[in-house]
């Protein structure tokens, strides 16, 4: 993804600066997510932890500009970490806490590894660090739903004209043979900030091996939080538990 082709001013974002001299929590959405799909979760986390909040739609998502490229590279999440670093410069944010879901969780890990001096801590939900057959199975099921149900119509409510390109950028990339070797584990040892790694025990897109790999390889302090009987979206499926665990973790950072 050529960052130089992206105009940062075309990225849609919501910023809530309610607490002067307090950190900002940056929320990184999942592979089909957007600002709107977070609903009121970021604002509530901000209120409970007394932190400022920033949520944005990545390029090609929600109300942000469309993709500036035809084909997504296998390194797209590394590229998104670079874009996020540029965006933090653009928004004049020096010290942030990252909360990332799914792809957003992987981007948070990469951001913390590549730009450690500006990341105070990270919280991930359902983050991936390598490809599992388990994940590909879940994506194939999502493709079937997109082609046979009203999933596309539902996504269009949030992504508008970006929907078709956005869905296939995700599903097509993860479903190609060349992506099977994708692996960001070499970055994990570079993560020095505290980390909270959240996953549902019934996550349909990744096994506990993802969590174990992160916990075993990061250099900073790390806490694993597995939530029973839920899937890939803990902040929607076990909201109160995630609120409680996340705010307690954030309060240890400053």
N, C-alpha and C positions, 0 to 999 in steps of 0.2 A: 504494500500500500504506500504509494508515494506521498509522504506528508506534505511535500511542497505543493501538491495540487489541491490541498484542502484549505479553504478559507475559514479560519477559526471563528470569524464573525457569523458564519452560517450554521453554527452549532446552537441548537435550542437548549436552554437551561433555565432552571429555577433556583434562585439563591435566596436564602432566608438568613439574614444577618441580625439576629436578635440579642446576641451576647458579646458585647465588645471585649476584646482581649482574650477571647476563648477560641479553642480550635474549631476548624470546620470539618465536618464529616462529609466526604464525597461519596455518593452512592453510584455504583456501577451496575447497570442492569444486565439481565441475562441475554441469551442469544436471540430471543424474540421479544425482548422487553422494551420499555420506554418510560419516560417520566410519569405519564398517567397511570401506567400499570403498577407503579409502586403504591398508588393511592396515598393514604395519609401516614404510611409507615415511617418515612424519613422525618417528617415534621414531629411525630410523637417521640422518636428516638432523640431528636434534637432537644425537645422540651424536657425529657426525662434526664438527659445527661447535661443539659444546659450548654449545648454546643450549637454553633452555627451549622447550616446545612446547605449543600449544593448538590443538585441532581441534574444530569444532562442526558440528552439523546445522542448516542454516538452517530457518526456519519452513516447515512443510509437508514436511520431509525427514526420513528416518531415524527417530529416536526423539524428535524434537522435536514440539511441538504442531502441530496441523493449521493450515491457512490461516485467517486471521481475516477473509477477504474472499472474495467470489464470483468476481470477475474480476480478473485480473492486469493492472496498468497497463503501458503501454509504458515507463514510467520505473522499472520494478521493480528494475533493477540499481542505479540511483541511490539508490532507497529502501533497498536492502540495504546500501549504503555508509553511509547514515545509521544504520541499525540496528546495523551493526558498530561505529560510533563510540559508540553508546549501550552496546553490550556491553562495549567496552573500559573505559568508565567503570564499569560494573557489576562487571567483573573486576579493576578497579584496575590497568590496564596503561597506561603512559604512552608507552613507546617500543617499537614492534614492527617486525618484518620480516614482510611478507606473501608467501605462496606461494599463487597462485591458478591453478586449472585451468579453462579454458573460460569459462563464466559467472563462475566464481570469479576468473579472471584479469581479466575486465572489471571486476568489483567491486573488485579490488585497484587497478586503474588509477584508478577513480573515488574510492576512499578516499584514495589518495595525492594526488589533485588537490584534493579537498574538505577534507581534514584533514591537511595536509602536516606540521604540527608534531609529530605523533605517529608518523609512519611513517619509519623509518630507510632502508628499501629495499624493493623489490618484485621478485619473480620471477613471471613469468607463463608459462603453457603454453597454446597454442592460444586466446589471448584474442581477442575480437572488438571492433572499434570501429565497424563499420558492417555492414550486411547485404549479402551477396553472393548471386547466384543459386546459386553453388556450395554455400553453407550451406543454403539452402532445399531443394536437391536431397537433401542428406544427411539433413535432418529428415524429408522425405517418405519416405525409405527407412526411417528409424527408426519412423515411424508404421505403415508396412506390416508391419514385423517385430513391432511391439507387437500388431497385430491378427491376425497369422497364425502367429506362432511362440510359443515359451514365454518370450519376453522379459518379459512381465508377471509370470509366476510367479517368474522370477529376481529381478526388482526387488522383489517382495513380500517376499523373504527379508530385504531391507535396509530397506524402507520401510513394511512392514506395511499398515495401513489408510490410510496417506497415499498409497499408490502411484498410484491412479487420478487423483486430483486433481493430484498432483505431475507426472505424465507430461503430462497435457493442459495444465497451466499453462505448461509449457515448449513443447511441440509446437504447441499451439493459438495461443499468443502469437506465436511466430516465423513461423507459417504464415498469419497474417492480413495482408491488404493494408495495413492501417494501420501495421503494424510495419516495412514496407519502408523507411520514411524514418528509422528509428532510427539515430542516429549520435552517438557520444560524442567525436568528434575535437576539438570545441571545448574539452574538458577537458584535453587532453594537454599543452598548453603550461604548465599550472599544476603539472605534476609536476616537482618539483625534486630529489627523492631519486634515488639511483642505481637503475637498472633493469636486470634481466636478462630478455630476451625470448626465450623458447624456443618452437620450433615444429617439428613433423615435416614434412619436405618432401612427404610424401604425405598430409598432413592432409585428411581427408574432409569437414571442416566449414568450412575457410577456406583461402584462398590466401596466398601470401607478401605480397600487398598489405596484409594486416592488419599484419604485422610491420613492413613498410616505413613505413606510416603512423605507427605508434607511434615507431619509431626516429627518424624525421625531425622529429617534432613535440614530443617531450618536452623539457623545459628542462634536466633534470639529465643526468648522465653515463649512457650507455646502451650495453649490449652485446647484439648479436643472436647467437643460437645456433640455427642450422638443423641438424637432424639428418637425414641421408639415410635413405631407405628405411623410414621409419616414419610412422604416422598421428597421430591426435588425442590420444594418451595417452602422451607421452614417458616419464613416470616409471614406466610399466609396460612399455613396448616397448623402451626403451633405458635401463634403470635405472642401470647403473653410470656411463654418460656423464652422466646428469642428476645423480647423486650428486656426481660429481667437479666438474662445472661449478658446481653450486649451492653446495657447501660452500666452494669457492675464492672465489666471489662474496661469500658471507656474511662470510668472514674479512676482506674489504676494508672492511667497514662500521664496524668498531670496532677 
